[in-house]
Amino acid sequence: MTKIEKDIRHLSSGTMATLTGIKKYDEIDRIQYAFAEYAKKNERRRDWENWSDAWDDFEDSREIEKVLDTNGAIAMMDRVASRDG
């Protein structure tokens, strides 16, 4: 397991909730698992310095939409839209 993947797996639910805007633990857990798997598959091809860099790519990849139900996807899109401004 790489350092970034390990760091991702150790992120708190609170950190994941802040990143996603989602409060349901089952959705947070699915997102965190998908994020760690994404990092595991892509870390060698990317130039990430830390998990935050990996998160930016994961968020942009739209992989997150595959693990969310409609309500979670809406919450995530709202959070991204407010970030992007």
C-alpha positions as CSV (number, residue, x, y, z in Angstrom):
1,M,0.0,0.0,0.0
2,T,1.4,3.4,-1.0
3,K,1.6,6.3,1.4
4,I,-1.1,8.2,-0.3
5,E,-3.5,5.2,-0.4
6,K,-2.8,4.7,3.3
7,D,-3.4,8.4,4.1
8,I,-6.7,8.2,2.2
9,R,-7.8,5.1,4.1
10,H,-7.1,6.9,7.4
11,L,-9.0,10.1,6.6
12,S,-11.7,10.8,9.2
13,S,-15.4,10.7,8.3
14,G,-15.4,14.4,9.3
15,T,-12.8,15.2,6.7
16,M,-14.6,13.2,4.0
17,A,-17.9,14.9,5.0
18,T,-16.2,18.3,4.5
19,L,-14.8,17.3,1.2
20,T,-18.0,15.9,-0.2
21,G,-20.8,17.8,1.7
22,I,-22.3,14.5,2.4
23,K,-23.3,13.5,6.0
24,K,-24.5,9.9,5.6
25,Y,-21.8,7.5,6.8
26,D,-22.6,4.7,4.4
27,E,-22.2,7.1,1.5
28,I,-19.0,8.6,3.0
29,D,-17.6,5.1,3.4
30,R,-18.3,4.1,-0.2
31,I,-16.7,7.3,-1.5
32,Q,-13.6,6.8,0.7
33,Y,-13.3,3.3,-0.5
34,A,-13.7,4.4,-4.2
35,F,-11.2,7.2,-3.6
36,A,-8.6,4.8,-2.2
37,E,-9.1,2.4,-5.1
38,Y,-8.8,5.3,-7.6
39,A,-5.5,6.3,-6.0
40,K,-4.2,2.8,-6.0
41,K,-4.9,2.4,-9.7
42,N,-3.6,5.8,-10.8
43,E,-0.9,6.9,-8.4
44,R,2.0,5.7,-10.6
45,R,0.6,7.7,-13.6
46,R,0.0,10.9,-11.6
47,D,2.3,13.4,-9.9
48,W,0.5,13.6,-6.6
49,E,2.4,15.0,-3.6
50,N,-0.3,14.1,-1.1
51,W,-3.9,12.8,-0.7
52,S,-5.3,16.3,-1.4
53,D,-3.8,16.3,-4.9
54,A,-5.3,12.8,-5.4
55,W,-8.7,14.1,-4.2
56,D,-8.6,16.9,-6.8
57,D,-8.1,14.3,-9.6
58,F,-10.6,11.9,-8.1
59,E,-13.2,14.7,-7.9
60,D,-12.5,15.8,-11.5
61,S,-12.6,12.2,-12.8
62,R,-16.4,11.9,-12.0
63,E,-15.7,8.4,-10.5
64,I,-17.5,9.6,-7.4
65,E,-20.8,9.7,-9.3
66,K,-20.6,5.9,-9.7
67,V,-20.8,5.3,-6.0
68,L,-23.4,7.9,-5.0
69,D,-27.2,7.7,-5.1
70,T,-29.1,10.6,-6.5
71,N,-29.3,12.6,-3.2
72,G,-25.6,12.2,-2.6
73,A,-24.7,13.1,-6.1
74,I,-26.8,16.3,-5.8
75,A,-25.1,17.3,-2.6
76,M,-21.7,16.7,-4.1
77,M,-22.5,18.7,-7.3
78,D,-23.7,21.5,-5.1
79,R,-20.5,21.5,-3.1
80,V,-18.4,21.5,-6.3
81,A,-20.4,24.2,-7.9
82,S,-20.0,26.5,-4.8
83,R,-16.3,25.8,-4.8
84,D,-15.9,26.5,-8.5
85,G,-17.9,29.6,-8.1
